[in-house]
Amino acid sequence: MDAIKETLNHLLIYEVNGLLALTYVLWERIAAILTAGAMSYFTYTAPHAQRTWITATAALATLAALFTPPPAPLIMAVMAMAGALAVWRETFNPDHLRWRLNGGLALYALAALGYLAYSHYLDGVDAMAWAKTLGGEGQAAAALAQGRAFVNTLATWGLWLIIPLGYFSLLAQSMFVHPPGPQEPGELISTIRTRGHD
């Protein structure tokens, strides 16, 4: 009887540890999961002509959310979810809004992945090889440090502020370009015919 209890306790501990490990892994990748979910909505609701492009953007955005350093994954997820919500709420021309937002998401994902690739390239640059071309190890190290600082500054401004603010301003403009109106087609036709007057 004691052996059965001990076996059950071990199984319970393994099960709980497995669930905790799974929860930790999912939480660690929550930005990528949220991005993939929002981009799935974009793809699902898109007209056939847009689906290939939006699927490509979804792949880029999910990769950016998985592999780029913070806070880029969180920003990517917030941008994708806000875009999906805006497309869902858009009543006049959701296809046009989806296409414009898709372009913003693709730009951000490409910029984030480009920064990641360039950072890995800089990490692999041999300072000694640069020393031969620049005339000294100190000059090569200084040039590499200056290059890294410049790229990091550009990436910080671009990935944390400029591209997201441009995306959200596009989103706000698209959301507020039309005044609130009736949702039913008959009410919309009546409003247009009477120009909002009874």
PEUR-V612204 format. One record per residue. N is the residue number from 0. PSI is psi in whole degrees, -180 to 180 (* if undefined). OMEGA is omega in whole degrees, 0 to 359 (none if undefined). NEAR is the number of other C-alpha atoms within 12 Angstrom. Layout:
N PSI OMEGA NEAR
N PSI OMEGA NEAR
This chain:
0 -42 179 7
1 -37 179 8
2 -37 179 9
3 -43 178 10
4 -43 180 11
5 -41 178 12
6 -44 178 13
7 -40 177 14
8 -44 178 14
9 -44 179 14
10 -42 178 14
11 -43 178 14
12 -44 178 15
13 -42 181 14
14 -47 180 14
15 -43 178 14
16 -39 177 14
17 -43 178 14
18 -40 178 15
19 -42 178 14
20 -43 178 15
21 -44 178 15
22 -42 179 14
23 -45 180 13
24 -44 179 16
25 -42 180 16
26 -37 179 16
27 -27 182 19
28 24 184 26
29 -36 179 24
30 -42 179 34
31 -38 179 38
32 -45 179 30
33 -40 178 31
34 -47 180 38
35 -39 178 36
36 -46 179 27
37 -42 180 38
38 -29 175 42
39 -40 177 28
40 -43 177 28
41 -48 183 41
42 -43 183 30
43 -39 184 23
44 -3 184 23
45 149 172 27
46 160 185 20
47 -38 183 14
48 -26 182 13
49 -15 191 23
50 -40 181 23
51 -46 181 18
52 -42 181 25
53 -35 176 36
54 -41 177 30
55 -43 177 25
56 -39 178 35
57 -42 179 40
58 -46 179 29
59 -45 182 34
60 -41 179 46
61 -40 176 40
62 -43 179 32
63 -41 180 41
64 -27 180 40
65 -40 194 33
66 -16 183 27
67 155 181 34
68 153 178 27
69 151 5 23
70 13 183 22
71 -43 179 39
72 -41 179 35
73 -42 178 31
74 -42 178 37
75 -44 181 51
76 -43 180 36
77 -42 179 32
78 -46 182 43
79 -43 181 48
80 -40 178 32
81 -39 177 33
82 -43 179 40
83 -40 178 36
84 -41 179 25
85 -42 178 33
86 -40 178 34
87 -38 182 23
88 -17 183 21
89 127 181 27
90 -22 186 26
91 -51 183 25
92 74 182 20
93 -30 180 26
94 -42 179 29
95 -45 179 22
96 -44 179 34
97 -42 181 43
98 -42 179 32
99 -43 179 30
100 -35 177 42
101 -41 177 46
102 -42 178 31
103 -41 178 32
104 -39 178 49
105 -42 179 35
106 -46 180 29
107 -45 181 43
108 -44 179 40
109 -40 179 32
110 -44 180 32
111 -44 179 41
112 -35 176 30
113 -43 177 25
114 -42 179 29
115 -46 180 27
116 -43 181 19
117 -37 178 21
118 -42 177 24
119 -36 178 16
120 -46 180 16
121 -35 178 23
122 -28 181 15
123 -3 181 14
124 132 181 20
125 117 181 16
126 -31 180 23
127 -38 177 18
128 -39 177 17
129 -33 182 21
130 -37 180 19
131 -39 181 15
132 -31 184 16
133 -8 175 17
134 14 177 16
135 151 182 16
136 -38 179 18
137 -42 179 17
138 -39 179 19
139 -45 179 22
140 -40 179 24
141 -41 180 18
142 -42 178 22
143 -42 179 27
144 -40 179 19
145 -41 178 15
146 -44 178 20
147 -43 180 23
148 -40 180 16
149 -47 180 16
150 -41 179 24
151 -38 178 22
152 -46 178 16
153 -44 181 20
154 -41 180 30
155 -50 180 23
156 -44 183 18
157 -47 186 26
158 -27 182 38
159 -28 187 27
160 -60 193 20
161 -56 182 20
162 -46 178 31
163 -41 179 35
164 -38 176 21
165 -42 179 23
166 -48 182 33
167 -29 175 28
168 -38 174 22
169 -42 179 27
170 -46 180 35
171 -43 179 21
172 -43 181 19
173 -35 181 28
174 -34 186 28
175 9 181 18
176 -29 179 17
177 135 176 14
178 156 178 16
179 137 182 15
180 -177 180 21
181 151 182 17
182 -26 182 16
183 143 181 12
184 -40 179 13
185 -41 178 12
186 -39 179 16
187 -45 179 19
188 -43 179 15
189 -41 180 17
190 -42 180 19
191 -43 181 15
192 -41 184 12
193 -1 182 11
194 36 176 12
195 1 180 15
196 144 179 8
197 * none 9
